[in-house]
């Protein structure tokens, strides 16, 4: 009887082991192609890598089945590397950043049975491509409301990169979000392709005490604000992560108010878990163009707005946030 019981326990253990997620994940080959610079950039690559590490641990993946690649940033190098991964039978190939859009568009046609994913883009119209983007305008709307409520001068500013297609919409959304929290707020908005430091000085001189910037080419905005801050006045900067990686530097923290964070890490982690479950992230993003994937937002936690100080957002801002999550706020374009 004891032998039968022991045999039964062994059978149950083996059956459970065979059905466990970690065993199901065995043999699934996953690759990630980082943007130029690779890990250690304090930005998009580090955040994507964080999600990869969580997924490896969570799903008990073998390091032998996970491949990491770094591009030099040229189209030719991107194509060579991603094609190499597809040829070597990686079932899921994750490309970090919109810079891979053209590459994914080409290689996904060559390898229709391979699942591709691109993070922070929604332009690739292929059924084997998951476009993972972010409802950044929701975060900017909420950030504007928070800045308007926090401003002591009643004047806040927005500085954006004129070359970015989305910046015009961001500027409009920012103004609407600010008014939602303070109907008397005055907003100075400027889209630039140069002379960023001069615009910062102009806004500061005009009495602006809170500035939101999407300028990611350099740290000019935050460094100019830091240089202008003295004992008699204090202007705070808010921005977008991980695009503006320099916002993570400790030296700039004391001059910041809040950040809007795009969760590249969550996107990577969920992509891998979904692939292991035998599924794909293919929500309909644009039915006319045939674009599929997922658009992360405030509601699903893929987009966060948080104070640099670590404090909780004011009650009025949390109410506005709840309205956005419930779909009641429609003052921004998707």
N, C-alpha and C positions, 0 to 999 in steps of 0.2 A: 504493500500500500504506500509506504514511504517513497519507494522508487517511482511509483506511478505519479505521486504528487510532485516529486522533484522534476520529473520529465514534463509534467504539465506546466510547471512554473517556467521551465526553460523554453518551452514552446511559446508561451505567452510573451516572454521577454523578447524572443526572436521576432515574433510577429509585430510587436510594438516597435521594435527597432527598425524593421523593414519599412514600416509606415511612417516613421518619424520624419519631420521636415528636413532635418540635417541629412538623412540618407537620401531623400528625394532630390536634394540639391546636388548630390554627387554627380560629377560628369558634366554639369551645366557650365559652359565656358562663357565668361563675361569679360568684356573689355571696356576700358574707358580711355578716351583720347582727350587729354588736357589741352588748354589753350597755351600759347607761347609763354614760356617762363616756368611752367609746371608748378609742382608743389613748392611751397615756401614763398608764394607771391602775396600772402596775407589777404587774398581776395577770392576770386571765383574758383581757382584751382584748389586752394586749401579747403574751401567750403565743400566742394564736390568730393574731395578726398575724405573728409570727415564722414560724409554720408556713406561712402564706400566702406570705410572701416566699420561703421555700425552694422552695415548689411552683412559683411563677412562674419562678424561676431554673432549677430542675431541668427543667421542661417547656417552657421558652422561650415562656411565655404572653405574649400582648400585653396591656398595661395597659388597652387599650381594651375588652377582653373580661372585665375583672375589675371588679366594682362593690363598694364598701364603704359600709355604712350604719351609722348610730348611732341608737339609740332614746333617748327621754327617760325610758324606764322604765314608761310607762303602757301598759295593754293596747291602748287605741285606737291609740296611735302605733305599737306593734309590729305590729298587724294592718295598718295603712295601709302601712307600709314593706315588709313581706314580701309583701303582695298586689301592690304596685307592681312588685316584682322579678319575681314570677311572671307578671304581665301582660306584662312586657317580655321574656319568653322566656328568662330565665336558666335553663339546664338543671339546675344544681345550686345550691341556696340553703342556705348553712350558717348556722345560728343559734347564737350563743355563749351558753351558760348555760341553766340550767333555767327561768329566767324566761320563756323563749319557748315553753314546752310547750303552753300553751293556744292560742297563736297558730298554731303549727305544726299542731296538731290540727285547727284550723278551716280554714286555708288549704290544707292538703294534700288536703282533701276537695274543695275548689273546683277544684283544679288537679291531677287524678290523673296527668297525664303529666309532671309536673315532679318531679324528685328533690329531696327536702328532707333535711336532717340537723340534728340538735340535739346539742350537746356537753354532757356532764355531766347527762344525763337518760335514763331508759329507761321512759317512760310513754305514748308516743304509738303507738297500735296502728294503723298504716297501712302498707301494703306499699310505698308510695313514700317512706317516712321511715326514715332510718338513725338509730337511737338510739345514740349513742356515750357509754358510761358508763365508770366506773372501779371496779375491785375494791378500793376504798379500805380495806376491812377487812383485806385482806392486808398492806397497808402499815402499818396501825396495829398489827397483830399483831407484825410484824417490828420495828417501832419500839419497842414495849413490851419485847420481848426485849432489844433493844440498851440501853434505859434501865436495865432491871433488872441487866444485866451491868455497866454503867458506874457504877451507884450505889455510893457509898462508905458511905452511912448505912444501906443496906438498906431504904430507904423511897422510893417514887416515887408520883407523883400523876397523876390524869387530871381535866381540867376540860372539860366540854362544854356546848353550848347546849341547854337543855331543850326549846326550841321546834322543834328539828330532829328529824324522825322517826327518822332513822338513828342518832342519838346514843346511844340506849339500847343498841343492838347494838354500837356502837363501844366503849362502856365495858366491856361484857362481853368483847369480843374482846381489849381491852387487858389485862384481868386475866389472861386465858388465855395471852397471849403473854409476859407478864412471868414467869409461873410456869414456862413452857417453858424459860426461860434460867436462872432462879434459883428453885428451889422454896421458898426461905426468904424471898423478897421480900415486903414488906408494901406493899399498894396502897391509896391513898386516892383514892376516886372520887366526883366530885360533878357533878351536872347542874344548871345554874342558868339563871335568866332575869333575874337582877340580882345585885347585891352580889358581883361577880366579884373585885374587888380584895380584899375581906374574906376570901374563900375562899383566895386565893393566900397571904395573910398567915397564915391558919390552918394551911395545909399546911407552909409554911416554918417556922413556929414548932414544928410537930410533928416537924421533922427531915427532911422530904422534901427531897431534893437534885436530883431530876430530875422535871420536870413535862411532860406532853404535853397540849396544849390544842387543841380544835377550835373554840374561841370566835372567831368572825370578825366580830362586830359592831363591835369596836373593838380597839385595841392595849393594853387594860387589863392583860391577863395579863402580857405581856412587859414593859410599862413598870413594873408593880408589882414584878416580879422584879428588874428592873434597879435600881430604887430601893432594894430590900432588900439587894442584894449589897454586901458590904464586904470588908475585908481578912481578916476572921476566917471568913467563910463564902461559899460560891459555889453558887447554885442555877441550873441550866440549864433553858431552855425548849425544847421541840420542838413542831413543828406541821405544818400542812397547807398546801401551795402548789398552785395560786395563790390559793386562797380567802382565806388570811391574807396579803394582799399586803404588809402592814407587816413581815413577816419578812424581806423583801428589803432593807429599809433598813439601810445600813451601821452605823448607831448601835446596832442591836440584835444584830448578829452575834456580838459578844463574849459575849453571854448565852445563846447558842443551842447546842444539841448536835447535833440532826439535823432533817431535814425529810422529809416524805412528799410527793412531787411527782406531780401528775396531769398527764400530757403532752398538754395541749390542742394544743400545736404539732404533735406527731406525728399527732394525730387529724386536724387540718386538712390537713396535708401528704398523708397517706394517702388521705383522702377525695377530694382533687383528682386525685391520680394514678390512683386507681381509676376515677373518672369519665372521665378521658381515655382509659383503656384500654377504655372501653365497658362497664364493670361497675359494681356497687353493693355497698356494705358492708351485707349483710343476713343476718348470722348469726341463728339463732333464739335469742332471749333469753328469751322466754316463749311457748311454743307454745299454751297455753290462751288467753292474751289476744291473741295475734297481734302480738307486739312483736319487731321485728327491728333489727339493727345490729351492734354489736361492744362487748364489755366488756373494756377494757384491763386488764392485770394485770402482775404482776412478771415473768412468763415472757416476754411479748411486748415488754417494755420500755416499755409505756405507763404504767407506775407505777414510780416509783423511790424508794428509801430511801437517803439519803446523808448523811454527816456534814458539818456546816457547815465544819469544819476542812479538808475535802478529803481526809482520811485514808481508808484502806480500812476497811470494817467488820471487826470482830474475826472470827477464824476460826469461832467457835461460832455467830455470827450468820449468817455466810455458809452454814454447814451447815443452819441452820433455813430460810434463804431457799431453798436448793436443794430442801429438802423440800416447801416451799410450791409451788414451780414444778413439781415432779414430781407434785403432787396427793396427797402423803402426809400433809399437814397438813390436817385437816378440822374444826378447832376454831372455824370462823367460818361465818356464814351468807352466801350470795351476795346 
